[in-house]
Amino acid sequence: MGKKIVVANLKMSMNTSDINIYLKSIKNLNNKNVVICPTSIYIPYFLKQHFYVGIQNVYKEDLGAYTGEVSPLQAYTMGVRYVILGHSERRNYFKETNELINEKIKACLKNNLKVILCIGESKEEKDLLKTKRVLKKQLVTCLDGIDIKNVIIAYEPIWAIGTKVTPTNLEIGDTISFIKDVVYELKSDAIKVLYGGSVNEKNIKELNTISNVDGFLVGGASTDFNKFKVIIEEVTE
Ligand code: PEP
């Protein structure tokens, strides 16, 4: 399986004084199984250290008149090595479709970025027993025409993000098996699957016992380095 990875999604959560404090707290972080994804304007502060840096979103073109966007080419040449795509907040607030996400994945892989593709069902879809159908559709469309060698999936049930509620270990394990099976059917190749959604310093020990999980994507708890450190140590050491 290889080493598990831990990804921090810092979202748009820190002002400049918060980020200065955070940067001091991660000064001694020396772990290549950790990927930190800051708000993009702060990325230069995180580069050239002993962990990987990711970006939370990019556009699908390399260069051009796309005001406000950042490209995979720009990110890679700055030193960014990972990208989060398809996060439910991007799908929900910015109306990103599976088709657009597919184009973005292609653009990122062309520029050597490793892709962390987020998929997950809403509470309503879960209650209507549509989880597997929704996940399969996301996988089929987002991965269409894609070589998955540099793609990792993050399974993030939308109802678990920022809610302090997580599925049971059994549910997570079953869903991850389903995702791995679907990808194997599509690509005849194995893929890593992370779990994300309300992972914190208290529940990580138990979540980390799920045998088929390849790591974790952490939002809220990654913005406090004391909490994030507990997660890193549990998962990668
Ligand atoms: C996320 O938004 O990717 C996430 C996992 O958030 P949280 O850990 O806060 O639920």
Boltz pocket constraint, residues with backbone or C-beta under 6 A from the ligand:
constraints:
  - pocket:
      binder: B
      contacts: [[A, 9], [A, 156], [A, 160], [A, 161], [A, 162], [A, 163], [A, 196], [A, 197], [A, 198], [A, 199], [A, 217], [A, 218], [A, 219], [A, 220], [A, 221]]
      max_distance: 6.0
